[in-house]
């Protein structure tokens, strides 16, 4: 009993020590650095206001491009992820197929979308095409994993009923697995789109199009009022998309 009570305390103490060491190593226990940082942050915040409204047209166009990058990338990712997820599902394919497909999906989602965007900037050049392909590839990794987990969690009774009438793997996927997982697929697809809108906002940092190009430019030119305008417009659009997506997911449930 004493051992069971002591173990959580030891773990908690170890975590606290690790937290303190981490803070020290990254410099957040340096009082002078923190004081200078707060002073500089105050100056920066003062330079943000009032927002510069003259940049609204160019910011709006860039944000529309960002949304299109996210939408097209999510749709392309979905089209590739769905068949890969079916191949990765233990209920439909043998380990000889599922294991390499799962490893492929794990590798793809390990690399952040912005790094995939850099790869495609090299491959297809600067612009939104590179951003779209970067978003698409990352979406394949994420959606593929979520989808095959949904497929493997399908109701076994439904699966057995469909198998009992002599259905093959394609019929099993069409008549049992996909209908059973449909709501989850749509919900995860909408979440991926929300995420990709936010991820696409920084694609311009590496020349892959979207609002990120302007955000980086405003920072480099010290145009902080324009930066605030771009951030606020982006925030409004992201919140609107999040609310709309959440409403759709609630309706589906």
N, C-alpha and C positions, 0 to 999 in steps of 0.2 A: 504494500500500500504506500509506504514512504517513497519507494522507488518510483511508483507511478506519479506521485505528486511532485517529485523532484525533477523528473525528466522535462516537463513543460517549462519549468523555471529555468533550467539549464539552456533549453532551446531559445527561450525568450531573451535571456542574458546574452547568448551568443549573437542573436540578431541585433540587439541593441549595440553591442560592441562593433559588429560589422558595419552598422549604420553610421556610428560615430567615426570609424576609421575611413569610411567612404567619403563622408562629408569633409574630413580633414584633407584627404588626398586630392579631392577636386577643388579645394581652396575655399569652401564655404564656411570654414571656421576662422578664416583670416579676417579679423575685424576691420582692418584698413581697406582690404579689397571690397568687403561688403559695403562699407561706408561710401567708398568712391562709386561703387555700382549704383547705390541708391541715389546719389547726387546726379550721376549721369542719366539715370532713368527719369529723374524729375525734369531735367533739361529736355530730354527727348519727348516726354509727354507734353511739355509746354509747346514744343515746336509742331506738334500734330494738329493743333487747333488754330482756327476753324478749318473744317475740311475744304479742299479745293474743288469746287463744283464744275469748273471749266473742263475737267478731264473726264466727266461722266460719259460722254459719247464714246471715247476710245476705250474706257474701262468696260462699258456695257458690251461693246463689240468683242473685246477679248474674253469677257466672261461667257458670252454666247459660244465662242469657240471652245472654251474650257468645257462647257456643258456638252457640246457635241462630241468632243474627245471622249468624255466619260461615257456618254450614251453608246457611241459606236464601239468603243473598246469593250464595254460590258456585254454588248450584244455579240460581238465576235468571240469574246471569251466564253460566253454561254454556249454558243454553237459548237465550240471545240470541247468544252468541259463535259457536256452531257454524254456524248459517246464514250469519252475516256472514263467517266465515272461508272458507266455501265460495265466497261471492261474491267474496272478495278473492284467491282462488287463481288464478294465471295459467293453470293447467291446466284450469280450468273456465269462466272468464269472460274476456271481452275487456278491454283496458285501459280502455275507456270506463266499465266497471263497477268493475274492481279498484282503480283509482287513487283515486276518491273514497271507497270503502269503507276502504282502507288509511289515508287521511288522517283519516277519522272515528275509526278505532281509535287512531291515533296521538294525536289530540286527547284522547280519553277517558282514555287511560292516562297522559297528561302531568299531569293533575290528580290529586293524592293522594286516597286514599279519604276522609280526614277532611274535606277541603274539599268533596267531593261530599256528605258527611254534613251539612255546614253548609247547603248548598243545599237538601237535602231536609228539614232541620229547619224552614227557612223555608216550604217547600212543604206539608209534611204535619204539622208540629208536632213537639214534643219526644217522644222515646221510641224504642223499638227499631225501629219501622218506618222511620224516617229512617236509622238505622244500617244496616239491611238493604239499603235501596236504594242507599246510598252504596257499600257493599261490592260490591253487584251490578254497579253501573256501572263501578267500577274493574276488576272481574273481567272484564267484557266487553272492555275495552281490552287487558288482558294476555293473556287466553286467546285472543282473536281473533287477535292477532299470532302467538302460538306455534302455534296450530292451522293458520293458513294456511301457515306455514313448513313444518310437518309435511306438509301436503297437497302443497305444491310439491316436496317432497323424495321423493315416492312413486317406487317403482321404475318407470322408463320402460318396461321390458319388459312388466310387468303391464298398464300403461296401454295400450300398443299392442295387446296381446292382446285386451283388452276392446273397444277401438275397432274391432279387426279383425272382430268379429262384428256390427258395426253398432250398437253401443250409443250412446245419446245422452248428454248431460251428466248427467242425473239417474241413469241406469244406471251411468255411469262413477263417479259419486260413491258410489253404493250398493254396487257390486260390486267396485270396485278401490281407490278412495282411502280410504274409511272403514275397510274391513277392514285395509288396509295400515298405517294410522296408529292403529289402535285402542289398542294398548298405550301408545303415546306420549300419546294423548288422556287416557287414564285416569291415567297418571303425572303429567301436568301438572295435571290436575284435582285430584288429591290434594295436590300441592304448593301449589296455589292455596288450598285449604282450610286447610292449615297456616298459610300466610301470613295469611289472613284472620282466623284465630283471634287471632293476635298483633295485627293491625291493629285488630280490633274491641275489643281491650282498652283502647284510648284513645278510643273513640267517645263515651264518657260525658263526656269533657272538653268536648264541644260540645252536650251534652244529647241524644245519640243512643242512650242506653241502654247497658247492660252494666256490667262491672266498673270501667270508667273513671270513672264517676260517684263511686264510693266511693273510688277512688284519689285523685281530686282533692279530695274532701271531707276525707279523712284528712290530706292535706298542708296544706290551708287551716286545719284545726283543730289542727294540730301533733300529731295522734295517730299518732306514728311507729310505735308498737308494733302498732297496728291496720294501718297501712300495710304493715309487714313481713309480717303474716299474709296480707294480700291478695296481695302479691307472691309469697310462697312457694306459696300455693295455685294461683295462676295459672301459676307455673313448673311445678308438678307436672302440671297438666292439659296444658299445651303440650308438655312433654316426652313425656307418654304418647301424645298425638295424633301427634307427630313419629315416635315409634318404631313405632306401629301403621301409619302411612302408609308409612314406609320399608319395613316388612315386606311390605306389600301390593305396593309397587312392585317389590321384589326378586322376589316370587313371580311377578309378571307377566312380568318379564324372563326 
